[in-house]
Amino acid sequence: MSRSQTCAVVLAGLLAGCGADAADAPVSARGSDAGVPIVEDDSFVGCPEAVAPFALGMRRSGDKGRLGAALVGASHAPPLRYLNDWTLTWTRADGAPIGDVVLTKARTFMPVHGHDGIVPPTLVSSVEPGRVEVRGLNFNMRGPWEVQLSLSSPSAGDDYVVFHICVQE
């Protein structure tokens, strides 16, 4: 199959999975719990080498350099297609823990296709300051994904943290 034919097949799959007729798309047992349409991605060839291996404890700094996040728990490590739950802790730019951070938004985003994960995640604050659970991070296709986090702290300001991950299965 030529590259243009492969792109056409992938685009058709995306339109079927993301378009107005998504309810007609086949649904697997893993995706059906959230009504997540299946997007077949048989053309998956792996993620770019620039995407670091997934590991608990990985840390990311915010784009403004004020805040950071560390991944301390995950329902699937490495992440799997469809719904995943993460536990995160917050840090200052110097790596010191900070307890007054509020996660204002979380989103999964697939940059190579320009779409999000269809189902918005649920933010669940923990009793412990500086720690949050994010449930239902949806990676509905294999490939490179971003987990985008908007953070706000009265003592450190606002920041935006992105985890780059690869979903292999």
N, C-alpha and C positions, 0 to 999 in steps of 0.2 A: 504494500500500500504506500502510495506517495505521501510526502509530508502534507500536501494540501488536502488529500483525502483524509488523512488522520485528523487534521485540524477540523475538517467538516464533521467528522464523526464525533469528536469531543464536543464541538459547539452544539451539535444536535442533542447530545446527552445533557449538556448544561441547560439548554432551553427547555428540555423536557423536565428536568429536575427543578429548575428555578422559575419557570414561567407560570402563566395562569393555569395551565393544565397539570400542575404538579400533583394534584389529587389523583390523576390517572396513572402516575408513575408507579412501578412496582415497589412494594415496601417489604423490607426484610424483617425478621423477628427483632433484630437489634435496633432498627430504626423505627419500627412501628410504634413503640411506646410513646414517642413524642410526635408521631405523625410526620416523621422526617422522610421525604422522598429519597429513594435510592438514585444515585447518579453513577452509572457504571463507568469505570475509568480503566478499562483494559489496556489503555495505551501508556499507563504509568511506567516510567523508566527510572525512577528514583529522584532524590532531591539533590540540589546543587551542593557541592562540597563546602560552600560557604556556611551552610546550616550546621551548626555545632551539634554533636550528639546530645540527645536528651539525657538529663541526669537530675535526680533529686539533689537539692542544694544549689542548683544553678542560680546565678544572680544576674540581674540586669539593672543598669542605671537609667535614670530618666533623661529625656532629651534636654532638659534645662539644668541637669546636674544637681538638683535639689534633693531628690528622693530616689530610692531604689527599691527593688523587690527581690525576694528569694523564694524559690519554689521548695517548700518543705514537705509536701505530701501530694500524691496523685493517685487517683483510682486505678489508672493504668500507666505503667512506666515500662517502656515508652508508650506514648498515647496511641490509642486505637481509633479507627473510624467511628464516628457518631459521638455519643455523649461521654464526656470525661469530667471528673471533679478534681479541682486543685485546691490545695491549702497554701496560702502565701503569707509571708511576714514582710514588714516594711522596715526600711533602713534610711538613715540620712545619707547624704552623698559620701561621707567618710566611712560608711559601713556600720555605724552605731545604730542599734535598734531605736525605733521611734514609735510611740503609741498613739499619737493623735491623727493618724492618717485615715482618711475616708476614701474608699474606693467609690468613685462616682459613676463609673461606667466600665464595663468589660465587654469585649467583642472579639470574636474569631474572624479572621480575614485571610483569604487565599489570594496573595498578590499576583500569582501567575495567571489567574482567571478573573481577577477583579471582583470577586463576590465574597460575601460574608458566609457564616455557617448556618444561615436560615433561621435557626432557633436562638433567640437571645439567651445568654446565660443568666442564672439566678445568683444574686449576691447574697451571701449569708454571713453576717458579722458574727464573730466568735465572742465568747465572754472575755477572753484574754485580749487586752489591748495590743494593737500592732499585729494582729493576726486575723485573716479573713478566709472564708471558704467560698469558692466560686463553683457552683454546680451547673452542670449542663453545658460545658464548653463543647460545642458541636463542630467536629471536623468531618464533614460529610463526604469527603474524597481523600484519597491518598495523595500525598505530595507536601510541598512546603506551605506552612501556615504561620500566621502571626497571631499572638494573643496580645491584644492592645488593651492597656489599662490606663484610665484617667484617674489621677490621684489628687487629693487636696489635703493640706495640712495647715492649721492655723499658725504653727510655729515655723514651718519651712516653706510654705507656699504650695503652688500647684505644680504638677509635673505629669509627664506622659511616659509610660514604660512599655516596651514591646519585647516579648519573648518570641524568638524565631525558632520554630520546631519543624520536624518532619514526621508525617504520619505515613508509616510504611504498610500497615495492615488495617 
